Amino acid sequence: MPASVEHITREIQDLYMSDSMPWIVGYSGGKDSTASLQLIWNAISSLPSDRRRFKPVHVISTDTLVENPVIAAWVDVSLKSMNLAATRQGLPIQAHRLTPALEHRFWVNLIGKGYPAPRPKFRWCTDRLKISASTAFIQSLSDQCGEAILVLGQRRGESSARDKVMDTYASSTRERLSRNKDPKLSRVWVYLPIETWSSDDVWEYIISNKNPWGVDNQDLFDIYRGATPDSECPIVVDKSTPSCGDSRFGCYVCTMVTQDKSMHAMIQNDKEKAWMQPILHFRNTYLAVDDRDFRDFRRMNGQLILMNDRLVHGPYSQERRRELLEQLLLTQQQVREAGRAQGFGDIELISLEELDAIRSLWVVEKGEIEDWVPEIYTRVMGVPYPGRELEPMPLERTDLGLLRTAATGWVNSAKTSATESEPLSAARVDELYKMTRSLLAVGFRGLQSRRRSEQLNELENVLKAYAFLDEADALQYARQHLVESGDNPDRGQLKENVDEGQVLDALLEGHSAQKVIPIRSIQVLPNAD
């Protein structure tokens, strides 16, 4: 039986006055978190004036920076309204918009580092985009105050997965509060005020009661109107929390589901939201998880993985990352033009700060000294790149063109067969060019550093990474290595019940055990003489 508003109000007031622990309320902008916060706001407002400021209440909302733009705008307005209303009403409520650290952001990892698009068994995004920011805030506050109470708008009956998550909070050592199962948040209690409510209970409450921080809950209802299964994107505090992709409103880049039904419905049902169509097109066209052909056959450190007698592909290739960046900037331009009349003429899908981070990753860490980011930006945006400058490389684009021409000539002169296919020759040219370019990049960096031993290690890593003529050569080496090492041939293979997603997860986290085949020798192109 659902708890009544009166019962929850008394419960909130009793809990609020029972100790000095600060409260942290998770707010996503959806109906459940709105109802929870509204109950808390009204309960505290109903206390005698001398008790209303008994302890602080922090409202946190994590913006992944790749949220559905309509929802992101709604949340932004709501948070600003909360702070203004709390000040006017004399309440100890403060709203915070949290964002992931630069190195954790989606485009920095996908386009900059080349992480493949997330998938059900390779969910690298949740930790970086959601958990890290909220956990850091909660942990900092609990460390300062000794303990804290985290309020979540979760309800039983939303889904079996959500019920299992809520069961982990059920073993309470304190009435109506449960310990957080995350070891990092061991001093944080969890409170679920509307866990017994149904979806109808939530809507009845927020529509029948005026929003205390001044937004119109009818607008929220209009956002939900005409949509399919009713859910919202939760505040994510651990990996067991259902992905935003399984909820009503999530990240528009989410590939945990086959399609973004909420954005599709918005575009289809409301002509004023048709400006989001380019975003949906980009997501459906360029973020597919069937992306093996767009990824390098090596892991990021150059090592190989063999599974089911083929190499497990690692990060996106340089060519794919360039294409993704160009198409994302084109999408941003299209959305700005289409959304200008609705107030989205300045929408930012990728920030200049992220572009600078991507540029640094490409040039400094990956040795891609072609420095493509400024050129791509200028070509799409029509203006010079406004980001920060990098240390200039002593090679011009024409010099790199000559380097590729030389690589082409060497590969052609070293062909073992007149019938060697063009794609095979092109792949070998690309490998030779990238190896030479990367060696030059390491050498240039060494001119600016006195750490010669580190430079030698970097040069060795480049040679190991580009130790093969092409992918076929790498695959042959991987197969031979298993036999030559005297190991059981099955040792390098993964068990049948382990899929590529789990391997990718292990690769990015650096845990690969026996799945990795180390490169112990270097195979170079045949001598052209």
N, C-alpha and C positions, 0 to 999 in steps of 0.2 A: 504494500500500500504506500503510495507516495506521501512524503511528509508535507504538511501544510506550510504555507508561507509563514504563518504565525509561529509554528514550531521551529522552522529554520531560523527565523529572525531571533527568537529567544536563544537558540543554540549559538548563533554567531555572537550575540552580545555577551553570553556567558564565557565563551572561549576567548573573546577579545579582552575581557576584563580579568581573566584568570591568571595571567602572567605577563611578563614584559617582552616576550619574544616577538620580534617584528613579523609581519605577514608579507608574503609575496604572492600576488594573484596573477596567474597565467591568463593572458588575454590574447585571443587570436582574431577578434573581430566578428566571430561567428555567434550564433544564437546561444549556445551553451555557456561559453565564457562570458557573454553579455549578461545572461541571467544570473550567473554566480556573482559577478561583480556588482550588479544592480542590487542584489539581496544584501551584500556586504555593505554597500554604500548606504542604503536605506536603513539598515540595522544600526550602523554607527551614528548616522544622523539623528536617529530616534533616541539616542542616549542623552542624559542630562548634559548641558553644555560643558560642565567641568570635567566630563569623562570622555568627551569625543576625541580629544588629542592625547589619549592615554598612551598610545604607541603608534609607530608609523606603519602604513600600509603601502607597499610598493606594487604597482601594476607593471608587469613586464610583457612586452610583445616583441618577438623576434622576427625581424624582417630579413629574409634570406637574400633580398635584392633581386630575386627572380620570382616574386609572387605574382599572382594574377593582378594586373594593374588596377582593376576596379576595386578589388579587396584591399590592396595596398593603400589606395587613396582613402578608402573608408576608414581603415585603421589609423592612418595618419591624422585625419580630421578628428577622430574619436579621442586619440591620446592628447592632442592639443586642447580639446574641449575639456577633458578630465582635469588637466592641470589648472586651467582657468577657473572651472567650477569649484574645484577643491579649495582654491585660494579664497574665492568669494564666500564660500560656505564655511570657511574655517575648519576644514577637515584635514587630517594628517595623511592625505592620499597623494602619492606622487607617481606619475606615469613615466615609463622609460621605454624608448625604442632601442632595441638591441640589434646589432648587426654583426655578422661574422668578421673575424680578423681578415685582413687583406689576403693573407696566404691561404685562407680557408674558403675563399669565395668561389662560386661555381665556375665562372669563366676563367679565372686564374688557373684552376686545376684542369678544366676540360681543354681550353684552348692553349693556355700557357704551358702546362706540364704534359698535356696530352692524355689525361685520364680518359678512358672510354666512358661513354654515357652510362649512368647507373642502371643496374638491373637487379631483379629480385635477390640474387645471391652475390651481388657485388654492389652493395648499397653504401658507397663511400660518402655520399652527400649528406646523410642525416647527421653524422657526427660533426662534420665540418660546418654545415650551414645552420643547424638547429641546436644541437646539444652543447657545443663548445661555448657559444655565447651565453645561453641561459644558465648553464652549469657554473660558468665563471662568475656571473652576477650572484647567483644563489650562494655559492661557496664563499665568496668574499663577504657577503652579508652575515652568513652564519658564523664565519670566523671572527668577525668584529663583535658580534652580539652573543656568541656562545651557542645559540640555537636559533632556529627560525621555523615558521610554519608556511608551507607551500599549499596554496589553494588552487585546485584544478576543477574545471567544469566538465568532468567526465560523468557519464551516466551508464548505468547497467542496462543491458538490452540493446545498445547501439549495434553491437556485433559480438560474436563469440570471442574474437581476438581481444576486443576492448575489455570484456568481462574478465578474461584471464589476467590482463594487466592489472585490473582493479583488485583481483583476488590477492595479488602480491602485497597490497596495502592493507589487507584485512586483519592481519595478526597484530593487533594494536596492544601496546602496553599502557595505553592512555585512552580514556573514553573519547570516541569519535576522531581520534588522531591515530595515524599509523606511521611507523618508521619507513623512511625511504630505503629501498633496497640497493640503491647506488652507493657503494662504499665511499665515494667522494662526498656524498651528501648524507652521511650517517647521522649528522646532528640536525637534520631537517625533517620535520614532521609533515605528513600529508593529510589534508582535509578536503573532503569531497562533499560540498553542501547539497548538491542536487543529484546525488547518485541514484536516488529512488524515483526520480521524475522520468516521465516519458517525453517524447518530442512534443506532443500536444500540450503537456503541462508547461513546458518551457515557453512555447509560443503564447499560450494563454496569459502567462505571467508578464512577459515583456511587452505584449500588445496592450494589455489591460492596465499596465502601470507606466506612468510617464518616466522616461529616462532621466535620471537625476543629474547627469553631466551635460545634458542639453542637446544631444543628437536625437533624431526622430527614429524610433525603432521600426516605424512603418517602412522607412527607407531600407532597413535591413531585410524586412520581410519581402520587399520588392526584389531585392537581389536574389533571394532564395526562390522566388515565385517561378513556377513552371519547371522546376528542376526534378531530377530523378533522385534515387535513394538519399535520405536525409541524414547528413553528417557534416562535420566541420573539421577544419585542420586544427589538431590539438597543439598545445604547447608541448614540445617534445623534450623530455628530460632523461630518457634512456632509450636504448635500441629496441626494447620490447613494445614501445609505443607504436601503434599502427602508423604506417607511412602516410604523409599528407596526400600522396597519390591515391590512397584508398578513401579519402574523405571528399567532402563536397568541394572545398576550395583548397587548392595546393599550389605548388610551384608550377609555372607554365612549362618549365623544362622537364617536368617529371616523366621519366621513362619507366617507372615502376608499373604503369598501366599502359594499355595499348593506345588509349586516346584520352585527351583532356575533355571529358564530357561537360564539365561546367562551363568552360570557355566556349565550347561549341554551341551549347544551349544559349548562352548570352548573345552570341553573334547571330544565331538563328532567330531568336525571339525578340530581339530589340535592335532596331536599325541604328540607334544611337551608340551601340556598342560594336557595330560592324567594323570600326577602325582597328579592332584587335585581330582581324583576319590575317594580316601578315605575320603576326606572332604565332598564330596557330599553324600557319603554313610552314614557317621556319622549324617549329617543333616537330611537325610530322615528316618533314622532308630531310632534315639534317641531323636529327637526334635519334635515329633508329638504332636499336641495339644489334641489328644484323649488320655489324660493321667490321667484320674480320678483315676484309680486303682493304680497309682504310688504315690499318694498324701495322706497326713495325713488327717484324718477326722476332725481335729481341725484347727483353725486358729493359727497363730504363738504364740499368747499369751494364747492359751489353750481354748479359748471360742468357742462356737458352732454357726453355722448358719444353719437354716432350710429353705429350699426352695422346694416347690412342694412336700412336705412330705418326703424329704430326706436331708441328711446333705450335705452342700457344702464343698467339700474337699479343703484343704488349701495348704501348701507348700509340696514340694517333701519329701518323706520319707527318712530316713537315708540310707536305702538300695539302693534307686534309686540314691541318690546323689553320693554314693560310686561308683555305676556302671557308672554313667555319667563321673566321673573323670577318672576312669580307661580306659574307652573307648576313651575319648578325648586324653589321653596321648598315647594310642596305635595308634590312628590316626595320632598324631604328629610324632611318630616314622616311621610309614608307609610313610607319605608324605615326610619326610626328605630323606628316602632311595630312593623313586621314583623320587624325584625332584632334586637329587644331580647333575645330569648332566646338568640341566637347571639353576643351580645357587641357588637352594632353599634348599640346604642341611642343612641349619641352621635355617629354618623357625620355628617360635615360635607361636604356637596356643594359648598357655597359658604360662604366665611368672612366674618366681619364686616368684616375688612380689605378684602375684595373688594367687599362691599356699599357700604362708604364710598367706595371708588374709583369705583364705578358712579354713586353719588349725585352725586359731584363732577363727573363727566363730563357727566351729564345737566343739572345745574343751572348749573354754571359755564361749561363749554365749549360746550354745546349751547343754553344759554339756556332750558332747559325748567323754568321757575321754579315750575311746579306742585309740584315736589319730591315725586315719587310714591314714592320708595323707602321712607320711614318708614311711609307709609299701607299699602303692599302688605305690608310685613313684619308690621305689627301685625294686619292682617286675616288673614294666614295663620298666624302663629305664636301669636297670642292674647296677646301681651305688647307693651309699648311698645318702640319701636326703641332699642337700646342703643348705637348708633354715635355717633361724634363729631358735634358740632353744626356747622352751616354758618352763615355770616352771614345773618341774617334778611332776607327780601325785604319791601319795604313794601306788598306786595299779598297779600290773603288769597285763599283758594280761591273765595270768593263773588265777589270782584272779578274774578277770571279768568272766572268764569261769566258775569258781566255783559259782559265783553269778547267772549266767544263769541256771546252774544245780539246784541250790537251788530253783529258781523261777519255774523251770519245776516240781520239786518234789512237791512244794506247790500247784500248779495248779492241778496236777494230783490227789493229795489227796483230793482236794476240789471239784472235779467234782460232779455235781448234777445228772448226768446220765451216765450210762455205755456206752450209744450210742453216747455220745458227739463226734462230728467230730474232726479229727486231725487238720484241718485248724483253727477251733475255738479255740482249746486248744493252738495251736501255737501262735495265735494272743494274747491270754490272757497271755501266758508266756512272750511274747515280751513286752506287756504293763507293767507287773510287774517288769521285768528286767530293763526297761528304767526308770521307776519311781525311783527304788532303786538306780540305777546308777546316775541319775540326782541329787538325794538328797545327795549322797556322794560327787558329784562334787561341789555342793553348800557348803557343809561342809568343803571341802578341801580349797576352796577359802576363806572361813571365817577364817581359821587359819592364813591367810596372811593379814587379814584386821581387823581393830578395829571397823568397822561400823557394830555392831551387829544387829541394827534395820533393816538395809538393808538386812542382811542375813536372818532374820526371814521373811521378805517380800518375798524373793526369795524362801525360803522353802515352804511358803504358796502357791506361784504361781505354783511350781512343783506339789504339792499335788492336786491343782485344775486341772492342765493340765492332770494329769493321774488319774482322779477320776472315771474312768469307766473300766469295765472289758474288753470291746472291743467296736467296732463301733456300734454293735447292741444295746448294753447297753446304749451308748451315744444317739443313736437315740430315744430309748424308753424314756430316761430322757427328751430329748428335747420336745417330744410330750406331756408328762405328765406335764411339766412345764407350758405350755401354758394354760392348763386347770386348774391346781392348783392355778395359779396366778390370776384366775378370769378374764383373758383377753378373748377377742373374739378369737376363735381358728384361725381365719384368720389373726390375727394381726401379728403373727410370720411368716406368709408366705409372699412371695414377690408377687407383682402384676404380672400378666401373661406376661406383656410386658417387664419385667425386666429379663435379662438372667444372667447366672452364671458369665460371663465375667465382667459384671458391678459390681456384688457383690465382685468378687476377687479384682477389682480395688479399691473398697471402703475399703476392708479389709487391703490391703497393705498400703493405705494412712491413715488408722485409722478412716475412716468415715463409720459407719455402722448403726446408728440410731436404729430402732426397730428390725433390722434384726438379731441382736446378742442375743443369749440366755445366760445370765450370769450363772455361776455355783455357786449355793448357798449352796449346800450340797455335801458331799463326800461319794461316794459309794465304799466300799472296798470289797475285796474277802471274802467269807464266812470263818469263823474260822475253821481251819482244825482239831481242837481238838474234 
